[in-house]
Amino acid sequence: MESQRVPVELDPKLALELLGRAGFGRVAFLSDGVPTIRPLNHVVLDGRIIIYTRHTSALGRAIRHQADSRVTYQADEIEPRTRLGWSVLVTGTATDISRDPHAEQLALQVQSWMKHPLDMVIAIEPQAVTGLRLTTGS
Amino acid sequence: MESQRVPVELDPKLALELLGRAGFGRVAFLSDGVPTIRPLNHVVLDGRIIIYTRHTSALGRAIRHQADSRVTYQADEIEPRTRLGWSVLVTGTATDISRDPHAEQLALQVQSWMKHPLDMVIAIEPQAVTGLRLTTGS
């Protein structure tokens, strides 16, 4: 008999800290009117989530198409065997900051796992941060 | 020096098979006009993704509000140290099937990790399945 888990709400500050340590998450955005997900790498700097993509990607096109796009960023670390871990959700607005003076410097801190050239730096300004830790409930 | 990975496209049939074996993923949907993500458990049965939630959840409300909602379902298994693994994306339409004769039977097959009562069975009918395997490229 496998055990079920009790979710316990995390403090938003701790949630953002866990997200920052993860380095890998998923962004949900609107692509031609359809809610879409892309997995990617990120870094949390000065309270913003910085991601690095290509102008020609579905995400890049969506953000170029609409300034200050509403997006959700999600990361989790849940061990499938023990079913213990955490999940963090951030809703916010995404902006193309590729032309900002510090864009290149920020992009360098995103440790992309992918071996393809990236050229678009996006900053997500959080509006709401929520997090859950899965516990045994005891 | 950490290694970067080369994504190799997966056959859609294999991609859906990997998704089925995972049992845990994330759904992206529109919640009050904002693209949102929720992590949850699933099972793949007869080519459909079956998920089990509550009528009162953000996902439940979104699907009740709009029949045949366009959604994206995503799962991945990427080992952070080796950066090897796979990611699968399914876009499709989500329907509340809670009143179908077989709904309860389908719901029982979704192994929810969460210890709270669920009452809404949703089927996602895939329209497009894409998958990537992260390889060393050699």
Boltz contact constraints between the chains, C-beta under 6 A:
constraints:
  - contact:
      token1: [A, 4]
      token2: [B, 115]
      max_distance: 6.0
  - contact:
      token1: [A, 5]
      token2: [B, 113]
      max_distance: 6.0
  - contact:
      token1: [A, 6]
      token2: [B, 115]
      max_distance: 6.0
  - contact:
      token1: [A, 28]
      token2: [B, 28]
      max_distance: 6.0
  - contact:
      token1: [A, 28]
      token2: [B, 35]
      max_distance: 6.0
  - contact:
      token1: [A, 28]
      token2: [B, 37]
      max_distance: 6.0
  - contact:
      token1: [A, 29]
      token2: [B, 35]
      max_distance: 6.0
  - contact:
      token1: [A, 30]
      token2: [B, 35]
      max_distance: 6.0
  - contact:
      token1: [A, 34]
      token2: [B, 70]
      max_distance: 6.0
  - contact:
      token1: [A, 35]
      token2: [B, 28]
      max_distance: 6.0
  - contact:
      token1: [A, 35]
      token2: [B, 29]
      max_distance: 6.0
  - contact:
      token1: [A, 35]
      token2: [B, 30]
      max_distance: 6.0
  - contact:
      token1: [A, 35]
      token2: [B, 35]
      max_distance: 6.0
  - contact:
      token1: [A, 35]
      token2: [B, 72]
      max_distance: 6.0
  - contact:
      token1: [A, 36]
      token2: [B, 72]
      max_distance: 6.0
  - contact:
      token1: [A, 37]
      token2: [B, 28]
      max_distance: 6.0
  - contact:
      token1: [A, 37]
      token2: [B, 72]
      max_distance: 6.0
  - contact:
      token1: [A, 37]
      token2: [B, 74]
      max_distance: 6.0
  - contact:
      token1: [A, 39]
      token2: [B, 76]
      max_distance: 6.0
  - contact:
      token1: [A, 39]
      token2: [B, 87]
      max_distance: 6.0
  - contact:
      token1: [A, 70]
      token2: [B, 34]
      max_distance: 6.0
  - contact:
      token1: [A, 72]
      token2: [B, 35]
      max_distance: 6.0
  - contact:
      token1: [A, 72]
      token2: [B, 36]
      max_distance: 6.0
  - contact:
      token1: [A, 72]
      token2: [B, 37]
      max_distance: 6.0
  - contact:
      token1: [A, 74]
      token2: [B, 37]
      max_distance: 6.0
  - contact:
      token1: [A, 76]
      token2: [B, 39]
      max_distance: 6.0
  - contact:
      token1: [A, 83]
      token2: [B, 113]
      max_distance: 6.0
  - contact:
      token1: [A, 87]
      token2: [B, 39]
      max_distance: 6.0
  - contact:
      token1: [A, 113]
      token2: [B, 5]
      max_distance: 6.0
  - contact:
      token1: [A, 113]
      token2: [B, 83]
      max_distance: 6.0
  - contact:
      token1: [A, 115]
      token2: [B, 4]
      max_distance: 6.0
  - contact:
      token1: [A, 115]
      token2: [B, 6]
      max_distance: 6.0
